[in-house]
Amino acid sequence: MNLAQTVFGAEFQNPVLLASGTAGYGRELDGVVELDALGGIVTKAVTLEPRSGNPPLRAAEYWAGMLNSIGLANVGLDAFRAGKLPWLRQRLRHARILVNVAGSTVADYVGVVDGLDGEDGFVGYELNVSCPNVKEGGAAFCARADLLAEVVGAVRRRTARPLVVKLAPNLPDMAATARVAVDAGADGLTLINTFPGLLFDVDDRRAVLGAGTGGVSGPGVLPMGVYSVWRASQAVDVPIIGVGGIRSGDDAVQYLLAGADLVQIGTATFGDPRAAERVLNELRRYGRRHRIDHVRELVGAGTVHGGNH
Ligand SMILES: Cc1cc2nc3c(=O)[nH]c(=O)nc-3n(C[C@H](O)[C@H](O)[C@H](O)COP(=O)(O)O)c2cc1C
């Protein structure tokens, strides 16, 4: 099966990417996984200023995945531009780079994009719009159509590079939100970010995470992610990157059938640093087994009888 996908005007040698926040800035996995054999890597979030993140404990496992509240800990724009991006640019010849951008205000997002747009070596931006908007009482940007349109529109006016908007799964109407993002200028969507969650230590009755609540990821979110991609793909006509709970080639196929052009591997990398490579190999085997010539034959090829919710 030919795995190459041309998306956002760039050729991805295969559709398997590493998800934001689970592969650092690439260097952390260098030598463990053959980064340059993957479709690409999405960087850890980049914010205008460095962030130290939330107090410990920041991550906890449970039987269907994990709960995390890293709090967007990252080196900030200047250190990313000076150290992290040059390393990635120099190291990767074939794998594509998307820069994940986060912020607390619209100006934060615009500032990061303004600061990076003159640099080369990356395909485009992935906007994490699940962040709380501090000027709007902490509402997530993607939870309100007006805030979502404002942040996507503001960034759109500053860059000609591909803009991929990453949405949370806990939205009342994924189709409507996807339309808002695309109407405001998104060239693509990444679905899904983590789902809000809370777990207690049942012996001392306190929340396990230092920050209290966090985001759920891992195998348990797979059907939510596949559903979100399927809903969005019916509503908009832009490429979609599917992410959430992928551990195997078959899990990746789920997202492709729902309408994703590319997929990302997140939490699975923590359990097995070579998970993305394995998913890729399993995807190849799936293609051979089903005699598929090109991976694009799978995109949106799933049928859903009766269900339109
Ligand atoms: C520890 C951790 C850190 C993450 N950091 C980010 C981040 O900085 N920006 C972002 O957009 N998503 C972040 N995510 C979300 C992942 O990229 C992904 O959307 C989500 O975990 C679902 O995929 P998975 O089940 O394969 O992990 C993070 C997830 C985890 C588990």
The ligand as an SDF file (V2000), in Angstrom:
LIG
                    3D

 31 33  0  0  0  0  0  0  0  0999 V2000
    1.0690   14.2850   28.6650 C   0  0  0  0  0  0  0  0  0  0  0  0
    0.2980   14.8990   27.5430 C   0  0  0  0  0  0  0  0  0  0  0  0
    0.6230   16.1890   27.1030 C   0  0  0  0  0  0  0  0  0  0  0  0
   -0.0830   16.7860   26.0590 C   0  0  0  0  0  0  0  0  0  0  0  0
    0.2610   18.0440   25.6400 N   0  0  0  0  0  0  0  0  0  0  0  0
   -0.4110   18.6080   24.6010 C   0  0  0  0  0  0  0  0  0  0  0  0
   -0.0380   19.8950   24.1180 C   0  0  0  0  0  0  0  0  0  0  0  0
    0.9210   20.5170   24.5900 O   0  0  0  0  0  0  0  0  0  0  0  0
   -0.7670   20.4420   23.1050 N   0  0  0  0  0  0  0  0  0  0  0  0
   -1.8260   19.7570   22.5340 C   0  0  0  0  0  0  0  0  0  0  0  0
   -2.4560   20.2810   21.6060 O   0  0  0  0  0  0  0  0  0  0  0  0
   -2.1780   18.5210   22.9570 N   0  0  0  0  0  0  0  0  0  0  0  0
   -1.5080   17.9380   23.9690 C   0  0  0  0  0  0  0  0  0  0  0  0
   -1.8560   16.6800   24.4010 N   0  0  0  0  0  0  0  0  0  0  0  0
   -2.9570   15.9590   23.7300 C   0  0  0  0  0  0  0  0  0  0  0  0
   -2.4300   14.9290   22.7260 C   0  0  0  0  0  0  0  0  0  0  0  0
   -1.6980   15.5390   21.6960 O   0  0  0  0  0  0  0  0  0  0  0  0
   -3.6170   14.1250   22.1140 C   0  0  0  0  0  0  0  0  0  0  0  0
   -4.4830   15.0170   21.4280 O   0  0  0  0  0  0  0  0  0  0  0  0
   -4.4220   13.3820   23.1540 C   0  0  0  0  0  0  0  0  0  0  0  0
   -3.5960   12.8760   24.1900 O   0  0  0  0  0  0  0  0  0  0  0  0
   -5.2190   12.2090   22.5530 C   0  0  0  0  0  0  0  0  0  0  0  0
   -4.3660   11.2930   21.9080 O   0  0  0  0  0  0  0  0  0  0  0  0
   -3.7710    9.9510   22.6490 P   0  0  0  0  0  0  0  0  0  0  0  0
   -4.9490    9.2400   23.2620 O   0  0  0  0  0  0  0  0  0  0  0  0
   -3.1230    9.1830   21.5440 O   0  0  0  0  0  0  0  0  0  0  0  0
   -2.8300   10.4280   23.6730 O   0  0  0  0  0  0  0  0  0  0  0  0
   -1.1590   16.0690   25.4380 C   0  0  0  0  0  0  0  0  0  0  0  0
   -1.4720   14.7770   25.8890 C   0  0  0  0  0  0  0  0  0  0  0  0
   -0.7620   14.1860   26.9030 C   0  0  0  0  0  0  0  0  0  0  0  0
   -1.1330   12.7850   27.3440 C   0  0  0  0  0  0  0  0  0  0  0  0
  1  2  1  0
  2  3  1  0
  2 30  2  0
  3  4  2  0
  4  5  1  0
  4 28  1  0
  5  6  2  0
  6  7  1  0
  6 13  1  0
  7  8  2  0
  7  9  1  0
  9 10  1  0
 10 11  2  0
 10 12  1  0
 12 13  2  0
 13 14  1  0
 14 15  1  0
 14 28  1  0
 15 16  1  0
 16 17  1  0
 16 18  1  0
 18 19  1  0
 18 20  1  0
 20 21  1  0
 20 22  1  0
 22 23  1  0
 23 24  1  0
 24 25  2  0
 24 26  1  0
 24 27  1  0
 28 29  2  0
 29 30  1  0
 30 31  1  0
M  END
$$$$
